[in-house]
Amino acid sequence: MQDREFKPWGLIKSLFISNYTVKTNTMKQLFISMLLFSFVATQAQQKINDNWADWANFKKYADQNKSVPAKIKGERRVVFLGNSIFEGWLRLRPEFFAGKPYFDRGISGQTTPQMLLRFYEDVLALQPDVLVLKCGINDIAQNTGPYDPQKTINNIKAIAQLARANKIKVILCSVLPASDFKWRPGLEPADKVIALNAAIKQFSDEQSFYYLDLYSSVVDENKGMKKEYANDGVHPTVEGYKVLEPLVEAAIQKVKK
C-alpha cells in the first residue's frame, strides 16, 4: 500500500474552517438567544411598569371623578374611602347614597398603601368636607404582602393627616370582625383585628379624630361577624349594612357641625 503524503497545512486549514464554522454557529445561536431574552425582558418590564402604574387602580373611578359636577355653595360632600365593604355597600344598598352628596370610592381587595396612593384622585380632588375611612382588613389578609401592623397604622395616620391638612373632617372606622378568610384560610385574623382597632382608636384619641366603632355592633362570640350580617364572615349582607348605616350617618352628622 502506498504511503499517503502528510500535509500539515491542509489539516490545519481543515481544522480551522471546522472550528470557525462551529464558533460561527454558536455565536449566531447566542446572538439569537440574547435577542429573544431582550424581547422577553422588555415585555416583562413593560407589564411590570403597567401594573405598577395602576397598582392602586386609579382607573376604577377615573371617569366618575371627571364627571363630578362643581361643588355648589352649602354642599357638604362626603367621600367613603375603603375596600370591598364600601364597594359592596353601594351595590347592595344604593338607597343609602341616593340623593346625598356621598361618593363611594371603595375598591375590592385594596390595602392601606393602595388607598394612600389614590388619596388625591379619589378623595382630595372631589373636595369633600368629610372623609369616612375604613381599611386594614386586607392588610391583615396579606393581599399585597406580609402584614406589618406598624406600616398599616402609619398608612392610616398618613391618610387622616393629609385629609386634615386639607380641612377635611375624618371619621376613622374600626375594622369589622373576621375569624378567618375564605380566600386565604389559616391567618387567624381575629386578634389582629382587635389589635389594629386598638391602634386606630389610640391614634384617634391622641389626635382628636372621630373614631367610629362598627366592630361591636356585628361581632359574635368567636370574634367573627355574626352570620346574619355576613354570609362569608367578612362582607356584610343587606342586613349587615342596615346595622351599620345609622351609626355611620350619625357620625357624619356629628362631624359636620
N, C-alpha and C positions, 0 to 999 in steps of 0.2 A: 504494500500500500504506500502511495506517495505521500511524503510528509507535506502538510499544509504550511504555507508561509505565515509566520506570525506577524501580524500588522497591528502594532500597539496603537497607532493614531486612529485607525478605524474603530478599534474597540473603545477608545476614549471618546471619540465623536459619538458613537452609538449610545454610550452610557450618558453622555451629556444631553443628547437630544431626548432620550428617555426620561432622564431626571428633570429636564426642563419642562417636558410635557406634563409630568406628574405635578410639578410645582405650579405650573400654569393652571391646571385644572383645580388644584387645591385652592389657589388664590381666587379663582373665579367663584368657587363654592363659598369661600369665606366672604367674598365681597357681596354675593347674593344674600348670604345669611345675615350680614351686617345691615343690608338694605331692608330686609324683612324685619329684623329686630327693631330697626329705627322706626319703621312704619307702625309696627305694633305698639312700641313705646309711645310714639306720638299720639296715637289714637287713645291709648290708655290714659295718658296725661290729660288729653282734652276732655275725656269723660270725667276724670277726677276734678278738673277745673270747673266743668259744667255743674257737677254735683255740689262742689264746694260753694260755687257762686250762689246756688239756690238751696243750700243746706238748711237754711231757715225757712224755706218755702215762701219767699217773697211773692211768688206768682199767685198764691192761693187767693188773696184778696186784692190783687193789684187793680183789676178792672172795677171792682166795687168801690175801692178807695178813690179812684179817679172820678167816679160818678156821684160821690158825696157832695151835696149842694153846699154853698157857702153858709156859714153859720149866721143865723139871724139874731137880732137883739133879744135878749132874755132867754134864749135857748140854753138848756142845761144838758149837755151831752154826757153820755156815759159809755165807756168802752169796756168790754169784757175780754180780757186777755187770758188765754188759757189753752187747755188741751182738748181732748175728745169730749170731756164732760161738759165744757162750754159749747163745743161744736154741736154735740147731740142735743143740747138744750133748745137751740133754735129750731132744730128739725122736729123734735117731739112736742115742744110747747111754744110754737110761734106766737100764740096769743099773748104770752108774757111780754114780748118785744113789740107787738103791734101798736102803732100809734104813739110810740115813745121815741125820743132821740137816743135810742140804745143801739149800739153797734157791737155785734158778736164777732170776735176775732179769735175764736178757738180753733186750733188745728190738732187733729187726732195724732197721738203718739209723741207730741212735742215735749222737749225737756226745757229746763230753765235757760241754758245758754242760747238755744234757738229763739226763745221769746225775747231775750235781751237783744239779740241781733236785729230782730224785726220791730223793735220798740218804736223807732222813728216812723216807719211806713204805716204800721197798723195801729199806732196809738197817737203819738205826738202830732202827726200830720192831720189827724181828724179834729184836733183842737177840743179835746174833751174837758169837761170840768171835773169828772170823776173817773177813776180807773178802778175796776174790780179785777183784782189779780188772784188767780187760783192756779197753782202749779206745784210741781215737786213729785207727784206720784210716778211719773215716767222716768225721773232721775233714779228713784228707788228701784224701778223696774229695769234699770240699766239699758234703756232704749238707745242711748248714744254713747255708751261706755260705762266703765265701772262707777259705782255710786260713791261719791265723796260728799258727805253731808256738809262739810265746810264750804266747798265750792257751790253747792246748791243754795245754801243760805246767803252766800255772798252775791250770787246772781239775783236772788230775790231782793236783797238790800239795794243792789245797783238799780234795778228797775224802779223800785219805790223812790229812791233818792232822785233819780232822773225825772220822775213824774213830779215830785215836789218842787224841784228846781224850776219846773215849767208851770208852776202854780196849779197843778192838778191834785185834787184830793184823792187819797189812795185808801182802798179797802183791801186789806190782806186777808184772804180767806184761808181757813185751815184746809189741810189735805183731808179728803174723805177717807174713811177706814177701808182697809183691804187686808185680808188674811192670806191671800195668795193671788197669783196672776196666772190665768189660764194660758196665756201666750208665753209665759216664762215661769213655770212652776218651780217651787223649791227655794225661792229667795227669802221667804219668811218676812214679809214686809210690815207686819202689824206693829211691832215695837219701833221700827224705823219711822213709821208714820207718826207715831206718838212723839218720838224724839224730835222730828222735824217740826211738828206743830208747836212743841215747847219752844224751839228756837225762834220760830216766826213770832210767837206771842211775846217772847222776851224782847226781840228787836222792836216790835210794835210798841210795847210799853216804854222802852228806853227812848224811842224816837217820836213818840206821840202819833203813831199811825193807828188807824182803826183796825182792830183785829176782829174778824168775824168767825166765830166758832160754828162751823157747819157739822163738824165731826160728831158732836154729842147728840145731835138730833136723829142720826141714822145708824149709829153703831150698835152692834149686837153683843151678846155675852162673850163671843170669841174674838173680839176686837176686829171683826169684819163688818161689812154692811148688811143690814137686815135684808133678808131675802125678798120681802115685799117691795123693797126700794131699789134692788139691783139684781137682775137675773143672773149676771155673771160675776157678781161680787165686787165689781168696780164701777160700772157705768149705771147711773140712775135710770130707773124706769120713769114713766109718766108720773106715777105716784111718788116716786122719789123726788122729782123736780117740784112737785106740788108742795112737798115739805120744805124744800129749800127756798122757794120763791118769796114767801113773806119775810123770811129772815134777811134775804138779800135786799129786797125792796125797802125794808125798814132801815137798813144800814145806809142805803143810797140817800134816802130822805134825810137821815140824820147828818151825814157829812155835807150835804148840800147847803145846810143852814149857815 
